[in-house]
């Protein structure tokens, strides 16, 4: 479980986060949604230590990450997996070398043990026998799969995904969503996903936090979100013609 308590953050005179509190549960896909500029990216970066909050606290299973020094934070970073937008693979490294990178950084495993762990993760994301390929030889969806394999290679307790479906077609996006959901349930991770994709919300939104202008505007799940009748969240979720039709058909039936 991850908790954020009264997180505030300003850049110059602009206050981006205005006191956000939320709880992200173990074994669930926790989604942070909102328009561009709502504060969701800064919230995610604050949670993993890429941005320091001006006020507030981030707790990992009761441990105050915010109050730790750099050395103390290393133990928690060892428990974090991160799927970056676009995959963020190293173009000069093979698939195997990309996935092995966290093992090289954080473990003293032998090369044989590392290779075995890499292959386990490749099998989990349905990318068997792609070890020697380079990122330039992969499709966008395959790169995301490799990114997921790298994110879980250390068997993390916490998984963060920044816009995992960015640049993907709808069919591939569903595959990636389902893969993240299955891995979350299988490993009982606390997964936090930053997204603007309402199809993801409806598909895997076990717990959803909606941010608006630096504040937590709404919190619930994908079933409850369909009952919204007005306000900023309504305007956000039903900007999609697909969801308008879905809601209309649901009322008719």
Secondary structure, 3 states (H helix, E strand, C coil): CEEEEEEEEEECCEEEEEEEEEEECCCCEEEEECCCCCCHHHHHHHHHCCCCCCEEEEEECCEECCCCCHHHHHHHHCCEEEECCCCCCCCCCEHHHHHHHHHHHHCCCCHHHHHHHHHHHHHHCCCCCCCCCEHHHCCHHHHHHHHHHHHHCCCCCEEEEECCCCCCCHHHHHHHHHHHHHHHHHHCCEEEEECCCHHHHHHHCCEEEEEECCEEEEEECHHHHCCCCCHHHHHHHCCCHHHHHHHHHHHHC
